[in-house]
């Protein structure tokens, strides 16, 4: 009776963990809906009920994954555009030191047949005009200290982006290497765990047979369940 009660207790523990797993599954699905911008009431179906078996899965070489990261990681594109923008800003601040020359033009041609020209120089006549002209402009904002400060500030942005680029050139391969080594480790863990699970099944099978035959103790079966 005591042994039977122990087995029933373990069954109740398993049911409790199953209930917690179901609750976690429902919560995870709600979190996925939130991340994808769906309402909680939206119908979302998970493609697979269980994770696919990792058997017969092999990792490629680390160098291949590092090469893929150099082509596909978005940080490289961001750094390249950021460096180009920073260099352009520095160039713009440097060119601000130079004077600006510009041309301006103006033309006014209009005609109407219902108004005649007036030749009175004191009377403004906006009709039947043919006027125009061009001009040359020159602007020189002479403040070399301020311009130099802005150029140094832009150079600081360039240095910061280039430092990030150098940091990424070593940091991203380290990230890839870390993920690669963890993947190898997890695949090995899966193999060890699979062997342990198979051994535990045999353990439980033989312990249950001994218990039913009256030559074994429930303790062995319960330890196998654990």
Backbone as a chain_set.jsonl record, in Angstrom:
{"seq": "XXXXXXXXXXXXXXXXXXXXXXXXXXXXXXXXXXXXXXXXXXXXXXXXXXXXXXXXXXXXXXXXXXXXXXXXXXXXXXXXXXXXXXXXXXXXXXXXXXXXXXXXXXXXXXXXXXXXXXXXXXXXXXXXXXXXXXXXXXXXXXXXXXXXXXXXXXXXXXXXXXXXXXXXXXXXXXXXXXXXXXXXXXXXXXXXXXXXXXXXXXXXXXXXXXXXXXXXXXXXXXXXXX", "coords": {"N": [[0.822, -1.21, 0.0], [1.886, 1.232, 0.8], [3.938, 1.531, -1.104], [2.389, 1.657, -3.437], [1.005, 4.022, -2.958], [3.14, 5.793, -3.096], [3.803, 5.607, -5.804], [1.445, 6.641, -6.914], [1.682, 9.21, -5.945], [3.891, 10.134, -7.399], [2.759, 10.09, -9.925], [0.859, 12.13, -9.642], [2.619, 14.283, -9.35], [3.782, 14.325, -11.883], [1.518, 14.997, -13.389], [1.111, 17.538, -12.412], [3.372, 18.899, -13.395], [2.873, 18.618, -16.099], [0.613, 20.237, -16.341], [1.75, 22.743, -15.698], [3.479, 22.959, -17.871], [1.646, 23.15, -19.993], [0.42, 25.569, -19.341], [2.636, 27.273, -19.623], [3.062, 26.939, -22.343], [0.763, 28.094, -23.468], [1.125, 30.727, -22.584], [3.504, 31.378, -23.888], [2.631, 31.307, -26.544], [0.858, 33.455, -26.529], [2.7, 35.502, -26.084], [4.137, 35.365, -28.484], [2.154, 36.198, -30.283], [1.895, 38.829, -29.415], [4.449, 39.877, -30.051], [4.359, 39.674, -32.81], [2.437, 41.468, -33.41], [-0.246, 40.768, -33.342], [-3.669, 40.427, -32.256], [-4.642, 39.132, -29.052], [-6.74, 37.409, -29.312], [-6.475, 36.377, -31.813], [-6.268, 33.699, -34.185], [-3.716, 31.536, -34.13], [-1.654, 29.084, -35.344], [0.629, 26.638, -34.392], [3.168, 25.251, -36.319], [4.521, 22.805, -35.888], [4.015, 20.28, -33.493], [5.933, 19.236, -31.873], [9.435, 19.725, -31.304], [11.697, 19.255, -33.983], [13.575, 16.281, -34.582], [16.982, 16.202, -33.637], [18.67, 14.442, -34.841], [21.076, 13.2, -37.162], [22.002, 15.665, -37.924], [24.453, 17.878, -38.831], [27.099, 20.114, -38.118], [28.565, 22.71, -40.067], [31.855, 23.943, -40.917], [33.52, 26.219, -38.682], [34.675, 28.418, -39.927], [33.1, 28.755, -42.196], [30.665, 29.688, -41.152], [31.503, 32.086, -40.044], [32.2, 33.421, -42.376], [29.671, 33.579, -43.58], [28.431, 35.278, -41.747], [29.844, 37.617, -42.203], [28.75, 38.381, -44.579], [25.999, 38.533, -44.219], [25.257, 39.711, -41.806], [23.499, 42.472, -40.56], [24.795, 44.554, -39.297], [27.191, 45.154, -40.565], [26.469, 46.496, -42.93], [25.227, 48.72, -41.788], [27.388, 49.916, -40.441], [29.065, 50.516, -42.6], [27.543, 52.401, -44.101], [27.235, 54.287, -42.084], [29.888, 55.106, -41.63], [30.474, 56.291, -44.106], [28.634, 58.394, -44.093], [29.563, 59.856, -41.901], [32.111, 60.644, -42.814], [31.337, 62.252, -44.944], [30.027, 64.269, -43.566], [32.2, 65.393, -42.176], [33.698, 66.359, -44.36], [31.886, 68.262, -45.34], [31.798, 70.09, -43.211], [34.441, 70.954, -43.315], [34.555, 72.208, -45.834], [32.946, 74.329, -45.3], [34.495, 76.396, -44.513], [35.325, 77.818, -46.685], [34.803, 80.567, -48.987], [31.662, 81.474, -50.567], [30.525, 81.66, -53.808], [28.046, 82.875, -56.019], [25.632, 82.947, -58.685], [22.883, 84.977, -59.674], [19.769, 85.407, -61.255], [17.242, 87.323, -63.035], [14.134, 87.772, -64.641], [11.523, 89.359, -66.445], [8.83, 89.193, -68.418], [6.035, 90.345, -69.975], [2.796, 90.844, -71.482], [-0.012, 92.674, -72.629], [-2.893, 93.457, -74.516], [-4.808, 95.289, -73.936], [-3.956, 97.402, -72.538], [-2.189, 100.377, -72.844], [1.159, 101.591, -73.303], [2.577, 103.781, -70.921], [4.447, 106.706, -70.858], [5.262, 108.198, -68.83], [7.603, 108.926, -66.454], [7.057, 109.037, -63.758], [4.954, 107.479, -63.184], [3.929, 104.314, -62.257], [3.889, 101.528, -64.256], [2.846, 98.38, -64.573], [2.562, 96.772, -66.786], [3.177, 95.229, -69.977], [5.977, 94.8, -69.916], [9.502, 94.388, -70.229], [11.914, 93.26, -68.664], [14.97, 92.529, -66.904], [17.921, 90.828, -65.612], [21.207, 89.949, -64.354], [23.197, 88.815, -61.58], [26.133, 88.746, -59.504], [27.065, 87.013, -56.653], [28.581, 86.968, -53.367], [29.586, 85.333, -50.498], [31.038, 85.207, -47.36], [31.54, 83.741, -44.523], [33.315, 84.458, -42.017], [34.604, 82.688, -39.686], [36.74, 80.982, -38.46], [37.43, 79.533, -36.131], [35.033, 78.46, -35.082], [34.262, 76.908, -37.284], [36.407, 75.128, -37.398], [36.046, 73.809, -34.984], [33.614, 72.48, -35.444], [34.486, 70.803, -37.467], [36.322, 69.21, -36.101], [34.546, 67.979, -34.353], [33.005, 66.483, -36.171], [35.045, 64.807, -37.042], [35.429, 63.361, -34.732], [33.081, 61.837, -34.702], [33.577, 60.281, -36.941], [35.828, 58.838, -36.049], [34.648, 57.411, -33.969], [32.779, 55.764, -35.289], [34.534, 54.291, -36.877], [35.968, 53.004, -34.876], [33.945, 51.399, -33.814], [33.576, 49.807, -36.023], [36.013, 48.438, -36.143], [35.819, 47.119, -33.736], [33.601, 45.496, -34.236], [34.662, 43.858, -36.195], [36.154, 41.998, -34.845], [34.478, 41.308, -32.784], [32.033, 40.226, -33.821], [32.872, 37.766, -35.117], [33.63, 36.5, -32.72], [31.164, 36.231, -31.428], [29.924, 34.494, -33.258], [31.616, 32.285, -33.004], [31.134, 31.639, -30.325], [28.409, 30.887, -30.402], [28.675, 28.741, -32.136], [30.306, 26.93, -30.698], [28.609, 26.485, -28.519], [26.492, 25.256, -29.828], [27.673, 22.855, -30.698], [28.18, 21.812, -28.187], [25.571, 21.536, -27.145], [24.461, 19.681, -28.918], [25.979, 17.47, -28.211], [25.169, 17.213, -25.57], [22.52, 16.502, -26.032], [22.85, 13.982, -27.13], [24.017, 12.615, -24.947], [21.91, 12.87, -23.112], [19.886, 11.482, -24.428], [20.939, 8.891, -24.384], [20.924, 8.527, -21.62], [18.162, 8.658, -21.124], [17.217, 6.425, -22.509], [18.474, 4.43, -21.018], [17.206, 4.865, -18.576], [14.593, 4.146, -19.207], [14.879, 1.385, -19.619], [15.719, 0.743, -17.066], [13.377, 1.375, -15.567], [11.618, -0.441, -16.759], [12.667, -3.014, -16.139], [12.719, -2.791, -13.359], [9.999, -2.48, -12.807], [9.062, -4.933, -13.691], [10.347, -6.646, -11.884], [9.195, -5.715, -9.54], [6.49, -6.319, -9.922], [6.711, -9.033, -9.981], [7.342, -9.562, -7.436], [9.918, -9.705, -6.513], [11.382, -7.463, -6.371], [11.882, -4.071, -5.192], [9.743, -1.229, -4.69], [11.154, 1.06, -4.497], [13.301, 1.023, -6.324], [11.929, 1.302, -8.747], [10.743, 3.819, -8.395], [12.994, 5.446, -8.198], [13.907, 5.165, -10.792], [11.854, 6.438, -12.165], [12.282, 8.991, -11.201]], "CA": [[0.0, 0.0, 0.0], [2.77, 2.4, 0.846], [4.589, 1.667, -2.409], [1.377, 2.109, -4.388], [0.757, 5.442, -2.688], [4.274, 6.541, -3.628], [3.67, 5.686, -7.271], [0.369, 7.585, -7.185], [2.222, 10.555, -5.679], [4.709, 10.514, -8.549], [1.83, 10.382, -11.02], [0.3, 13.466, -9.401], [3.677, 15.246, -9.637], [3.889, 14.417, -13.338], [0.355, 15.751, -13.855], [1.323, 18.944, -12.074], [4.325, 19.451, -14.346], [2.19, 18.723, -17.389], [-0.243, 21.416, -16.283], [2.635, 23.904, -15.792], [3.969, 23.031, -19.246], [0.557, 23.642, -20.822], [0.282, 26.997, -19.047], [3.752, 27.944, -20.262], [2.853, 26.916, -23.792], [-0.246, 29.108, -23.792], [1.725, 32.035, -22.371], [4.468, 31.606, -24.968], [1.881, 31.613, -27.767], [0.377, 34.832, -26.377], [3.846, 36.381, -26.274], [4.418, 35.402, -29.923], [1.146, 37.069, -30.903], [2.232, 40.206, -29.071], [5.62, 40.289, -30.82], [3.99, 39.764, -34.229], [1.437, 42.513, -33.583], [-1.588, 40.201, -33.441], [-4.512, 40.455, -31.07], [-4.571, 37.89, -28.294], [-7.813, 36.524, -29.755], [-6.186, 35.886, -33.168], [-5.987, 32.267, -34.286], [-2.356, 31.253, -34.591], [-1.388, 27.657, -35.205], [2.03, 26.256, -34.444], [3.323, 24.282, -37.4], [4.94, 21.503, -35.356], [3.692, 20.069, -32.083], [7.176, 18.929, -31.163], [10.648, 20.115, -32.015], [12.199, 18.205, -34.855], [14.674, 15.501, -34.024], [18.283, 16.711, -34.075], [19.501, 13.376, -35.369], [21.623, 13.357, -38.516], [22.279, 17.071, -38.191], [25.88, 18.134, -38.647], [27.516, 21.5, -38.263], [29.657, 22.998, -40.991], [33.041, 24.469, -40.252], [33.378, 27.534, -38.074], [35.051, 29.436, -40.917], [31.972, 28.989, -43.094], [29.689, 30.519, -40.467], [32.073, 33.435, -39.941], [32.058, 34.017, -43.711], [28.254, 33.93, -43.751], [28.124, 36.449, -40.915], [30.412, 38.806, -42.843], [27.907, 38.75, -45.716], [24.575, 38.658, -43.904], [24.955, 40.466, -40.597], [23.137, 43.845, -40.957], [25.678, 45.545, -38.692], [28.224, 45.571, -41.515], [25.88, 47.528, -43.796], [25.019, 49.918, -40.984], [28.679, 50.551, -40.197], [29.583, 51.071, -43.86], [26.796, 53.636, -44.389], [27.538, 55.256, -41.036], [31.218, 55.659, -41.875], [30.392, 57.182, -45.263], [27.914, 59.601, -43.677], [30.443, 60.632, -41.024], [33.134, 61.262, -43.649], [30.688, 63.327, -45.702], [29.803, 65.374, -42.631], [33.493, 66.035, -41.951], [34.023, 67.106, -45.573], [30.995, 69.429, -45.411], [32.255, 71.07, -42.222], [35.699, 71.516, -43.803], [34.261, 73.115, -46.951], [32.258, 75.529, -44.805], [35.511, 77.43, -44.289], [35.606, 78.524, -47.92], [33.749, 81.512, -49.399], [30.641, 80.98, -51.482], [30.173, 82.517, -54.937], [26.838, 82.396, -56.681], [24.993, 83.792, -59.682], [21.44, 85.11, -59.555], [19.194, 86.019, -62.445], [15.844, 87.752, -62.92], [13.562, 88.157, -65.928], [10.085, 89.655, -66.382], [8.292, 89.459, -69.749], [4.58, 90.224, -69.992], [2.167, 91.632, -72.547], [-1.475, 92.732, -72.709], [-3.293, 94.35, -75.6], [-5.853, 96.215, -73.489], [-3.324, 98.528, -71.857], [-1.133, 101.005, -73.634], [2.298, 102.01, -72.504], [2.662, 105.169, -70.466], [5.837, 107.132, -70.895], [5.494, 109.093, -67.693], [8.548, 108.25, -65.557], [6.57, 109.074, -62.38], [3.787, 106.604, -63.073], [4.328, 102.908, -62.334], [3.076, 100.757, -65.184], [3.33, 96.996, -64.471], [2.164, 95.991, -67.963], [4.012, 95.289, -71.177], [7.343, 95.005, -69.449], [10.574, 93.481, -70.627], [13.034, 93.608, -67.784], [15.774, 91.38, -66.47], [19.299, 91.105, -65.236], [21.913, 88.916, -63.622], [24.078, 89.367, -60.557], [27.144, 87.879, -58.918], [27.04, 87.132, -55.203], [29.753, 86.49, -52.636], [29.334, 85.22, -49.063], [32.192, 84.679, -46.649], [31.282, 83.766, -43.081], [34.668, 84.299, -41.487], [34.655, 82.232, -38.29], [37.534, 79.752, -38.574], [37.439, 78.763, -34.887], [33.804, 77.675, -35.032], [34.312, 75.903, -38.353], [37.368, 74.101, -37.008], [35.437, 73.019, -33.914], [32.647, 71.594, -36.062], [35.227, 69.784, -38.206], [36.838, 68.265, -35.097], [33.404, 67.201, -33.87], [32.7, 65.495, -37.213], [36.119, 63.821, -37.02], [35.143, 62.486, -33.595], [32.065, 60.862, -35.132], [34.269, 59.339, -37.839], [36.654, 57.95, -35.223], [33.783, 56.523, -33.199], [32.245, 54.75, -36.198], [35.633, 53.407, -37.265], [36.262, 52.159, -33.72], [32.894, 50.384, -33.782], [33.827, 48.877, -37.122], [37.118, 47.573, -35.72], [35.304, 46.264, -32.663], [32.731, 44.485, -34.848], [35.461, 42.921, -36.986], [36.569, 40.917, -33.952], [33.374, 40.909, -31.9], [31.065, 39.364, -34.499], [33.402, 36.394, -35.155], [33.579, 35.899, -31.385], [29.775, 35.817, -31.229], [29.684, 33.307, -34.078], [32.36, 31.183, -32.401], [30.43, 31.264, -29.1], [27.218, 30.133, -30.803], [29.119, 27.482, -32.744], [30.742, 26.024, -29.636], [27.422, 26.114, -27.746], [25.725, 24.293, -30.626], [28.36, 21.565, -30.575], [27.982, 21.323, -26.817], [24.176, 21.115, -26.966], [24.26, 18.43, -29.644], [26.56, 16.405, -27.4], [24.262, 17.043, -24.435], [21.344, 15.754, -26.498], [23.247, 12.578, -27.269], [24.146, 12.052, -23.605], [20.586, 12.788, -22.496], [19.165, 10.4, -25.099], [21.443, 7.638, -23.821], [20.425, 8.419, -20.255], [16.726, 8.378, -21.151], [17.048, 5.027, -22.897], [18.851, 3.611, -19.869], [16.172, 5.003, -17.556], [13.438, 3.337, -19.63], [15.197, -0.008, -19.304], [15.716, 0.677, -15.615], [11.989, 1.326, -15.113], [10.991, -1.659, -17.259], [13.108, -4.155, -15.347], [12.29, -2.586, -11.97], [8.562, -2.75, -12.737], [8.867, -6.387, -13.803], [10.754, -7.241, -10.605], [8.22, -5.337, -8.511], [5.266, -7.084, -10.147], [6.99, -10.428, -9.662], [7.54, -9.678, -5.996], [11.321, -9.888, -6.158], [12.03, -6.152, -6.35], [11.259, -3.055, -4.351], [9.202, -0.055, -5.4], [12.171, 2.112, -4.455], [14.05, 0.992, -7.571], [11.058, 1.851, -9.776], [10.573, 5.246, -8.149], [14.25, 6.11, -8.584], [13.94, 5.19, -12.241], [10.943, 7.517, -12.591], [12.972, 10.26, -10.92]], "C": [[0.857, 1.262, 0.0], [3.45, 2.628, -0.505], [3.611, 2.163, -3.466], [1.074, 3.586, -4.198], [1.901, 6.309, -3.211], [4.176, 6.701, -5.136], [2.561, 6.671, -7.647], [0.829, 9.027, -6.946], [3.066, 11.023, -6.864], [3.84, 10.831, -9.758], [1.237, 11.773, -10.856], [1.341, 14.548, -9.667], [3.832, 15.442, -11.142], [2.722, 15.218, -13.911], [0.511, 17.235, -13.558], [2.284, 19.606, -13.065], [3.726, 19.564, -15.748], [1.298, 19.958, -17.436], [0.601, 22.692, -16.393], [3.169, 24.065, -17.21], [2.902, 23.585, -20.179], [0.34, 25.134, -20.612], [1.404, 27.794, -19.706], [3.612, 27.996, -21.767], [1.849, 27.988, -24.211], [0.323, 30.518, -23.633], [2.716, 32.368, -23.478], [3.759, 31.958, -26.272], [1.33, 33.036, -27.712], [1.511, 35.831, -26.583], [4.229, 36.485, -27.748], [3.418, 36.297, -30.657], [1.472, 38.531, -30.645], [3.407, 40.706, -29.91], [5.295, 40.474, -32.293], [2.904, 40.795, -34.483], [0.027, 42.0, -33.747], [-2.351, 40.443, -32.141], [-4.425, 39.111, -30.357], [-5.641, 36.891, -28.729], [-7.564, 35.944, -31.15], [-5.845, 34.398, -33.129], [-4.612, 32.068, -34.903], [-2.069, 29.784, -34.317], [0.109, 27.407, -35.32], [2.186, 25.126, -35.455], [3.625, 22.886, -36.863], [4.573, 21.413, -33.886], [4.943, 19.827, -31.249], [8.347, 19.445, -31.99], [11.148, 18.945, -32.85], [13.396, 17.516, -34.213], [16.006, 16.038, -34.526], [19.176, 15.649, -34.664], [19.898, 13.671, -36.821], [21.793, 14.814, -38.914], [23.745, 17.317, -37.888], [26.164, 19.609, -38.87], [28.608, 21.616, -39.315], [30.835, 23.568, -40.215], [32.77, 25.861, -39.699], [33.685, 28.637, -39.075], [33.899, 29.761, -41.862], [30.944, 29.907, -42.44], [30.206, 31.943, -40.28], [31.958, 34.155, -41.282], [30.614, 34.42, -43.973], [27.897, 35.168, -42.939], [28.671, 37.717, -41.545], [29.577, 39.273, -44.02], [26.488, 39.131, -45.289], [24.273, 39.47, -42.652], [24.644, 41.924, -40.971], [24.06, 44.9, -40.364], [26.75, 46.038, -39.665], [27.7, 46.661, -42.449], [25.687, 48.827, -43.023], [26.334, 50.664, -40.753], [29.24, 51.193, -41.468], [28.878, 52.377, -44.199], [27.101, 54.705, -43.347], [28.904, 55.896, -41.226], [31.195, 56.636, -43.041], [29.688, 58.487, -44.896], [28.794, 60.483, -42.798], [31.536, 61.331, -41.825], [32.556, 62.416, -44.471], [30.423, 64.536, -44.81], [31.104, 66.119, -42.363], [33.886, 66.891, -43.155], [33.174, 68.366, -45.687], [31.43, 70.516, -44.422], [33.569, 71.715, -42.661], [35.451, 72.528, -44.921], [33.535, 74.375, -46.5], [33.226, 76.669, -44.534], [35.734, 78.3, -45.518], [34.473, 79.5, -48.257], [32.821, 80.894, -50.442], [30.387, 82.041, -52.554], [28.906, 81.96, -55.579], [26.355, 83.434, -57.688], [23.498, 83.825, -59.416], [20.923, 85.832, -60.798], [17.731, 86.363, -62.243], [15.365, 88.165, -64.307], [12.064, 88.361, -65.757], [9.625, 90.064, -67.771], [6.781, 89.309, -69.684], [4.008, 91.165, -71.052], [0.651, 91.567, -72.389], [-1.865, 93.767, -73.756], [-4.342, 95.372, -75.14], [-5.274, 97.367, -72.68], [-2.215, 99.068, -72.745], [-0.017, 101.455, -72.712], [2.16, 103.476, -72.116], [4.13, 105.532, -70.381], [6.161, 108.125, -69.794], [6.437, 108.392, -66.706], [8.076, 108.231, -64.11], [5.343, 108.187, -62.164], [4.234, 105.144, -63.251], [3.358, 102.149, -63.22], [3.594, 99.31, -65.184], [3.052, 96.151, -65.711], [3.136, 96.214, -69.114], [5.479, 95.584, -70.82], [8.284, 93.963, -70.043], [11.807, 93.899, -69.829], [13.785, 92.345, -67.385], [17.169, 91.802, -66.098], [19.901, 89.919, -64.51], [22.831, 89.589, -62.608], [25.038, 88.307, -60.051], [27.164, 88.112, -57.418], [28.266, 86.515, -54.556], [29.422, 86.502, -51.147], [30.559, 84.588, -48.412], [31.943, 84.852, -45.144], [32.602, 83.457, -42.379], [34.618, 83.99, -39.991], [35.436, 80.92, -38.257], [37.518, 78.908, -37.305], [36.211, 77.864, -34.791], [33.809, 76.572, -36.08], [35.266, 74.774, -37.998], [36.799, 73.212, -35.902], [34.423, 72.034, -34.477], [33.353, 70.472, -36.827], [35.794, 68.742, -37.244], [35.72, 67.381, -34.549], [33.021, 66.121, -34.879], [33.773, 64.41, -37.258], [35.948, 62.854, -35.849], [34.104, 61.441, -33.935], [32.692, 59.815, -36.049], [35.082, 58.335, -37.028], [35.8, 56.95, -34.46], [33.226, 55.407, -34.081], [33.343, 53.765, -36.615], [36.036, 52.492, -36.114], [35.217, 51.051, -33.583], [33.112, 49.336, -34.866], [34.953, 47.911, -36.763], [36.664, 46.616, -34.626], [34.43, 45.153, -33.232], [33.531, 43.446, -35.62], [35.992, 41.772, -36.144], [35.419, 40.404, -33.099], [32.388, 39.966, -32.554], [31.614, 37.95, -34.676], [33.411, 35.713, -33.786], [32.163, 35.422, -31.061], [29.47, 34.539, -32.001], [30.38, 32.092, -33.458], [31.653, 30.695, -31.128], [29.19, 30.429, -29.43], [27.586, 28.77, -31.382], [29.513, 26.476, -31.67], [29.554, 25.577, -28.776], [26.585, 25.088, -28.5], [26.36, 22.909, -30.546], [28.123, 20.954, -29.192], [26.573, 20.8, -26.623], [23.885, 19.82, -27.714], [24.832, 17.251, -28.863], [25.704, 16.134, -26.169], [23.039, 16.221, -24.83], [21.678, 14.272, -26.611], [23.366, 11.909, -25.899], [22.787, 11.856, -22.955], [19.764, 11.668, -23.115], [19.624, 9.049, -24.562], [20.928, 7.426, -22.403], [18.941, 8.083, -20.205], [16.459, 6.927, -21.537], [17.405, 4.093, -21.741], [17.787, 3.676, -18.776], [14.919, 4.198, -17.912], [13.671, 1.861, -19.315], [15.166, -0.239, -17.784], [14.294, 0.509, -15.086], [11.319, 0.023, -15.534], [11.375, -2.867, -16.396], [12.687, -4.019, -13.888], [10.812, -2.881, -11.82], [8.294, -4.253, -12.818], [9.248, -7.079, -12.501], [9.723, -6.955, -9.514], [6.943, -6.161, -8.66], [5.474, -8.554, -9.801], [7.232, -10.637, -8.178], [8.973, -9.877, -5.571], [12.071, -8.558, -6.11], [11.254, -5.173, -5.492], [10.756, -1.901, -5.221], [10.216, 1.07, -5.433], [12.951, 2.178, -5.755], [13.241, 1.614, -8.718], [10.917, 3.35, -9.632], [11.846, 6.023, -8.511], [14.394, 6.187, -10.099], [13.026, 6.281, -12.803], [11.602, 8.875, -12.383], [14.051, 10.55, -11.95]], "O": [[0.577, 2.225, -0.713], [3.533, 3.756, -0.991], [3.965, 2.996, -4.3], [0.906, 4.319, -5.173], [1.678, 7.414, -3.706], [4.429, 7.775, -5.681], [2.716, 7.447, -8.589], [0.416, 9.945, -7.655], [2.967, 12.176, -7.283], [4.152, 11.738, -10.528], [1.125, 12.517, -11.83], [0.996, 15.623, -10.157], [3.991, 16.565, -11.622], [2.913, 16.027, -14.819], [0.098, 18.084, -14.347], [2.048, 20.726, -13.519], [4.037, 20.494, -16.491], [1.235, 20.645, -18.456], [0.217, 23.623, -17.101], [3.298, 25.187, -17.699], [3.203, 24.395, -21.056], [0.107, 25.878, -21.565], [1.165, 28.857, -20.278], [3.996, 28.979, -22.399], [2.063, 28.701, -25.192], [0.04, 31.4, -24.444], [2.766, 33.503, -23.953], [4.231, 32.812, -27.023], [1.331, 33.745, -28.718], [1.31, 36.885, -27.186], [4.601, 37.56, -28.219], [3.796, 37.061, -31.545], [1.346, 39.372, -31.536], [3.372, 41.825, -30.423], [5.881, 41.328, -32.958], [2.486, 40.989, -35.624], [-0.83, 42.728, -34.247], [-1.761, 40.636, -31.078], [-4.165, 38.081, -30.98], [-5.484, 35.684, -28.547], [-8.343, 35.117, -31.624], [-5.227, 33.904, -32.185], [-4.387, 32.4, -36.067], [-2.223, 29.307, -33.192], [0.768, 27.905, -36.233], [1.421, 24.161, -35.442], [3.053, 21.9, -37.328], [4.792, 22.354, -33.124], [4.996, 20.174, -30.069], [8.257, 19.58, -33.211], [11.027, 17.786, -32.453], [14.122, 18.103, -33.41], [16.15, 16.305, -35.719], [20.338, 15.923, -34.963], [19.16, 14.297, -37.582], [21.736, 15.156, -40.095], [24.22, 16.993, -36.799], [25.541, 20.259, -39.709], [29.465, 20.74, -39.441], [30.796, 23.655, -38.987], [31.901, 26.583, -40.188], [33.026, 29.677, -39.074], [33.74, 30.908, -42.281], [30.409, 30.802, -43.093], [29.434, 32.899, -40.35], [31.658, 35.348, -41.329], [30.361, 35.488, -44.529], [27.135, 36.015, -43.406], [28.054, 38.778, -41.445], [29.675, 40.431, -44.427], [25.849, 39.962, -45.935], [23.129, 39.88, -42.455], [25.457, 42.558, -41.642], [24.112, 46.023, -40.865], [27.169, 47.194, -39.602], [28.401, 47.633, -42.728], [25.953, 49.909, -43.545], [26.387, 51.889, -40.856], [29.818, 52.279, -41.419], [29.532, 53.36, -44.548], [27.214, 55.885, -43.676], [29.063, 57.097, -41.008], [31.823, 57.693, -42.979], [30.097, 59.561, -45.337], [28.78, 61.707, -42.928], [31.858, 62.487, -41.55], [33.217, 63.436, -44.667], [30.574, 65.681, -45.237], [31.112, 67.349, -42.327], [34.354, 68.018, -42.99], [33.673, 69.42, -46.083], [31.431, 71.703, -44.748], [33.789, 72.899, -42.405], [36.073, 73.59, -44.945], [33.507, 75.372, -47.221], [32.796, 77.806, -44.343], [36.273, 79.401, -45.408], [33.326, 79.289, -47.863], [33.167, 79.916, -51.105], [30.071, 83.187, -52.236], [28.716, 80.747, -55.672], [26.629, 84.628, -57.561], [22.912, 82.831, -58.986], [21.564, 86.745, -61.316], [17.056, 85.78, -61.394], [16.088, 88.822, -65.055], [11.411, 87.626, -65.015], [9.975, 91.141, -68.255], [6.293, 88.226, -69.361], [4.642, 92.139, -71.457], [0.101, 90.518, -72.052], [-1.241, 94.823, -73.864], [-4.717, 96.245, -75.922], [-6.018, 98.216, -72.189], [-1.419, 98.319, -73.312], [-0.214, 101.671, -71.516], [1.684, 104.299, -72.898], [4.949, 104.756, -69.891], [7.191, 108.799, -69.821], [6.077, 107.343, -66.173], [8.629, 107.488, -63.3], [4.771, 108.162, -61.074], [4.838, 104.788, -64.263], [2.154, 102.13, -62.967], [4.663, 99.04, -65.732], [3.279, 94.941, -65.695], [3.813, 97.239, -69.203], [6.105, 96.495, -71.361], [7.903, 92.825, -70.315], [12.604, 94.741, -70.24], [13.275, 91.233, -67.522], [17.555, 92.962, -66.243], [19.192, 89.0, -64.1], [23.194, 90.757, -62.746], [24.774, 87.11, -60.163], [27.266, 89.249, -56.956], [28.91, 85.64, -55.134], [29.031, 87.531, -50.596], [31.052, 83.556, -48.867], [32.107, 85.934, -44.581], [32.944, 82.291, -42.181], [34.592, 84.888, -39.15], [34.849, 79.858, -38.048], [37.585, 77.682, -37.389], [36.311, 76.68, -34.469], [33.41, 75.441, -35.804], [34.98, 73.605, -38.26], [37.04, 72.005, -35.886], [34.369, 70.883, -34.044], [32.885, 69.334, -36.84], [35.757, 67.544, -37.523], [35.917, 66.19, -34.311], [32.744, 64.982, -34.501], [33.468, 63.239, -37.482], [36.28, 61.674, -35.957], [34.216, 60.289, -33.515], [32.387, 58.626, -35.957], [35.034, 57.132, -37.285], [36.172, 55.785, -34.317], [33.202, 54.245, -33.676], [33.109, 52.559, -36.696], [36.404, 51.338, -36.336], [35.552, 49.907, -33.276], [32.87, 48.147, -34.664], [34.866, 46.715, -37.041], [37.07, 45.454, -34.591], [34.498, 44.009, -32.781], [33.131, 42.284, -35.695], [36.254, 40.689, -36.667], [35.376, 39.229, -32.733], [31.944, 39.005, -31.926], [30.886, 36.994, -34.408], [33.225, 34.5, -33.692], [31.978, 34.347, -30.492], [28.842, 33.619, -31.478], [29.806, 31.005, -33.394], [31.578, 29.492, -30.878], [28.95, 29.391, -28.813], [26.898, 27.776, -31.148], [29.108, 25.314, -31.719], [29.498, 24.423, -28.351], [26.034, 24.165, -27.901], [25.667, 21.911, -30.35], [27.897, 19.752, -29.052], [26.378, 19.749, -26.013], [23.156, 18.961, -27.219], [24.251, 16.167, -28.849], [25.527, 14.985, -25.766], [22.579, 15.363, -24.077], [20.879, 13.416, -26.231], [22.89, 10.791, -25.699], [22.526, 10.828, -22.329], [19.026, 10.978, -22.411], [18.805, 8.164, -24.314], [20.548, 6.319, -22.021], [18.504, 7.315, -19.348], [15.584, 6.275, -20.965], [16.728, 3.091, -21.51], [17.495, 2.672, -18.126], [14.264, 3.637, -17.034], [12.783, 1.174, -18.812], [14.669, -1.253, -17.293], [14.025, -0.372, -14.269], [10.546, -0.557, -14.771], [10.514, -3.641, -15.978], [12.337, -5.01, -13.247], [10.398, -3.469, -10.821], [7.429, -4.783, -12.12], [8.555, -7.996, -12.059], [9.414, -7.81, -8.685], [6.381, -6.641, -7.676], [4.542, -9.241, -9.383], [7.317, -11.775, -7.717], [9.241, -10.182, -4.409], [13.271, -8.536, -5.838], [10.109, -5.424, -5.117], [11.262, -1.64, -6.313], [10.151, 1.942, -6.299], [13.238, 3.27, -6.246], [13.78, 2.348, -9.547], [10.964, 4.08, -10.622], [11.775, 7.122, -9.063], [14.938, 7.156, -10.628], [13.365, 6.956, -13.775], [11.517, 9.773, -13.221], [14.727, 11.575, -11.864]]}, "num_chains": 1, "name": "protein.A"}
